[in-house]
């Protein structure tokens, strides 16, 4: 095998690993901040739902 082909294979393997790692972090951050935003924006809805359940005589 020629040295140029080995270098090309190594280059593409490293590129694939870096791309996979970057994609993982983009998805991870999107999920993290998306959940934070959803929970922050729906606090009243979640709080009211919890209070309604607490006052429900069927749940006690």
C-alpha positions in Angstrom: 0.0 0.0 0.0 1.3 3.4 -0.9 1.9 6.0 1.8 -0.5 8.4 0.2 -3.4 6.0 0.4 -2.6 5.3 4.1 -2.6 9.0 4.8 -5.9 9.4 3.0 -7.5 6.6 5.0 -6.3 8.1 8.3 -7.5 11.5 7.2 -11.0 10.3 6.5 -11.1 8.2 9.7 -10.1 11.2 11.8 -12.6 13.4 9.9 -15.4 10.9 10.5 -14.6 10.6 14.2 -14.5 14.4 14.6 -17.7 14.9 12.7 -19.5 12.2 14.8 -18.2 13.9 18.0 -19.4 17.3 16.9 -22.8 16.0 15.9 -23.1 14.3 19.3 -22.4 17.6 21.1 -24.8 19.6 18.9 -27.6 17.1 19.6 -26.7 16.9 23.3 -26.8 20.7 23.7 -30.0 21.1 21.6 -31.8 18.5 23.8 -30.4 20.1 27.0 -31.4 23.7 26.2 -34.6 22.7 24.5 -35.7 20.9 27.6 -34.7 23.8 29.8 -36.6 26.2 27.6 -39.7 24.0 27.6 -39.7 23.5 31.3 -39.1 27.2 31.9 -41.9 28.3 29.6 -44.4 25.8 31.0 -43.8 26.3 34.7 -47.3 27.7 35.2 -48.9 24.8 33.3 -46.9 22.3 35.3 -47.5 24.1 38.6 -51.2 24.3 38.0 -51.4 20.7 37.0 -49.6 19.6 40.2 -51.8 21.8 42.4 -54.9 20.5 40.7 -53.8 16.9 41.4 -53.1 17.7 45.0 -56.6 19.0 45.6 -58.2 16.1 43.8 -60.0 13.9 46.4 -59.8 10.9 44.2 -56.0 10.9 44.4 -55.9 10.9 48.3 
